Amino acid sequence: MKIRVVNPNTTSSMTASIERCARAVAAPGTVVEAVTNTMGPASIESHYDDALAVPGLLAEIVRGEAEGVDGYVIACFGDPGLYAARELARGPVLGIAEAAMHTAGFLGRGFSVVTTLGRTAGHAMDLAERYDMRRSCLGVHGTDIPVLELDDPKARGVIAEACRSAVAADGSDAIVLGCAGMADLCEYLTTEVGVPVVDGVGAATVMVQGLLTLGLRKSGRGEFAAPPPKQYTGLLAGFTR
C-alpha cells in the first residue's frame, strides 16, 4: 500500500522530519511518501494561513489520486482542508489532530494539548468539539514557540516543561502534541514527562495503514462523495472539474 503524507506548509525541512516520523511506524511493505505543498504559507499559525494552504493541499490530493495513492495524512494540527480532501480521495484521509485526539482517548480519561502559539488554542478546542473529544480534552497549552523555531535546541526543554505543567494543571493522563513539527520529540517527551505523549503524524499514519489493511475505503455516497463538477475562475481556474 502507498500512503502520502501531505505537509500543508511550504517548508521542505519540516516535510523531511515528518516523513522520518511517519516511516518509523509504517509496516513492512507500506510505502510512505511525504510531500510539501507548492503554494501557500511557510508555516500555518492562523486561520488566514490555514485557508491559503488549502488549494495547494487539494492539488496534492488530486495528484496522488492520479498516481494511485491508497491513503493520505494531512500533517498539520489544524487539519486544514480535511473534509474537502475526503471528497477528492478514494481511500482514507486523516488529519493529525483528529488521529492524535482519538488515540489519546484510548490511553486515559483525559488529555492535554501542548502546541506552538497560544493564539491557536481556541482552534484546537474547536477541533476537539468537532471530533466529539471535547470531554476528554482537558486543556490546550501554548508554548509561544513559532512553528519554524521548533528545531531550536532550546525548544525541546520549553516544550517538556509545558507538558509537565499541563499534566499537573489539568490532571491529564496523556499529552497530544499540537504541531507536526513536534513529531520527532515524542519519545523524548514521553520519557521526560512520564505519561503517554501522542504524535499525530505517527498516529494518523498507523490509522490509515490499519484502515487499508482492513480493506476499508471512503464511502462514495453522501457528504464525502466526489464534489459536483463546476467551473472555477481566476487563480483557481486550474481546479475546474
Residue pairs with C-beta under 8 A, 6 or more apart in sequence:
1 29
1 30
1 31
1 70
1 71
1 209
1 212
1 213
2 30
2 31
2 33
2 68
2 69
2 70
2 71
3 22
3 26
3 30
3 31
3 32
3 33
3 69
3 70
3 71
3 72
3 73
3 205
3 208
3 209
3 212
4 33
4 34
4 35
4 60
4 64
4 69
4 71
4 72
4 73
5 18
5 19
5 22
5 32
5 33
5 34
5 35
5 72
5 73
5 75
5 201
5 205
6 34
6 35
6 37
6 57
6 60
6 61
6 72
6 73
6 74
6 75
7 14
7 15
7 18
7 34
7 35
7 36
7 37
7 75
7 76
7 180
8 37
8 40
8 44
8 53
8 54
8 56
8 57
8 74
8 75
8 76
8 80
8 81
9 36
9 37
9 40
9 41
9 42
9 43
9 44
9 49
9 53
9 76
9 147
10 36
10 37
10 38
10 39
10 40
10 41
10 42
10 56
11 36
11 42
11 43
11 148
12 36
13 151
14 147
14 180
14 181
15 34
15 35
15 36
16 34
17 181
17 183
17 184
18 34
18 75
18 180
18 183
18 201
19 32
19 33
19 34
20 184
21 183
21 184
21 186
21 199
21 201
21 202
22 32
22 34
22 73
22 75
22 201
22 202
22 205
23 32
24 202
25 202
25 205
25 206
26 32
26 205
26 209
27 209
30 209
32 205
34 75
35 60
37 53
37 56
37 57
37 60
38 56
38 59
38 60
39 55
39 56
39 59
40 49
40 52
40 53
40 54
40 55
40 56
40 57
41 49
41 52
41 53
42 148
43 49
43 146
43 147
43 148
44 50
44 53
44 76
44 78
44 80
44 147
45 116
45 117
45 119
45 120
45 146
45 147
46 119
46 120
47 123
50 76
50 78
50 80
51 80
53 76
53 80
53 81
54 80
54 81
54 84
55 235
55 236
55 239
57 74
57 80
57 81
57 85
58 81
58 84
58 85
58 88
58 239
59 238
59 239
61 72
61 85
61 88
61 89
61 93
62 88
64 72
64 89
65 88
65 89
65 90
69 91
70 91
70 212
71 89
71 91
71 92
71 93
71 94
71 208
71 209
71 211
71 212
72 85
72 89
72 91
72 92
72 93
72 94
72 208
73 93
73 94
73 95
73 96
73 99
73 201
73 204
73 205
73 208
74 80
74 81
74 82
74 85
74 93
74 94
74 95
74 96
74 204
75 96
75 180
75 200
75 201
75 204
76 95
76 96
76 180
77 96
77 97
77 100
77 115
77 120
77 124
77 177
77 178
77 179
77 180
77 200
78 97
78 120
78 123
78 127
79 95
79 96
79 97
79 98
79 127
82 93
82 95
82 98
83 223
83 224
84 227
85 93
86 93
86 218
86 224
87 224
87 225
87 226
87 227
88 226
88 227
89 218
90 217
90 218
90 220
91 208
91 211
91 212
91 217
91 218
92 207
92 208
92 211
92 212
92 216
92 217
92 218
93 208
93 218
94 204
94 207
94 208
95 200
95 204
96 180
96 199
96 200
96 201
96 203
96 204
97 124
97 127
97 131
97 176
97 178
97 200
98 127
98 131
98 200
98 204
99 200
99 203
99 204
99 207
100 176
100 177
100 198
100 199
100 200
100 203
100 204
101 111
101 127
101 128
101 131
101 133
101 136
101 137
101 176
102 131
102 133
102 203
103 198
103 200
103 203
103 207
104 111
104 136
104 174
104 175
104 176
104 196
104 198
105 111
105 133
105 136
107 173
107 174
107 196
107 198
108 172
108 173
108 174
108 195
108 196
109 136
109 173
110 136
110 137
110 138
110 170
110 171
110 172
110 173
110 174
111 136
111 137
111 138
111 172
111 173
111 174
111 175
111 176
111 198
112 137
112 138
112 139
112 140
112 141
112 163
112 166
112 167
112 169
112 170
112 172
112 174
112 175
112 176
113 121
113 124
113 128
113 137
113 139
113 140
113 141
113 166
113 175
113 176
113 177
113 178
114 141
114 143
114 159
114 162
114 163
114 166
114 175
114 176
114 177
114 178
114 182
115 121
115 124
115 140
115 141
115 142
115 143
115 177
115 178
115 179
116 142
116 143
116 144
116 145
116 146
116 147
116 150
116 178
116 179
116 181
117 142
117 144
117 145
117 146
117 147
118 142
118 144
119 142
120 142
120 178
121 140
121 141
121 142
124 137
124 140
124 178
125 134
125 137
125 140
128 134
128 136
128 137
138 170
138 171
138 172
139 166
139 169
139 170
139 172
140 178
141 162
141 165
141 166
141 169
143 155
143 158
143 159
143 162
145 152
145 155
145 158
145 159
147 179
147 181
149 155
150 179
150 181
150 182
151 181
156 185
156 188
156 189
159 182
159 185
159 189
160 188
160 189
160 192
160 193
163 175
163 189
163 192
163 193
163 197
164 192
164 193
166 172
166 175
167 175
167 193
167 194
167 195
172 195
173 195
173 196
174 195
174 196
174 197
174 198
175 189
175 193
175 195
175 196
175 197
175 198
176 197
176 198
176 200
177 183
177 185
177 186
177 189
177 197
177 198
177 199
177 200
180 200
180 201
182 199
183 199
183 200
183 201
183 202
185 197
185 199
186 197
186 198
186 199
186 202
189 197
190 196
190 197
211 217
218 224
219 225
220 226
227 241
229 240
229 241
230 240
230 241
231 240
232 238
232 239
232 240
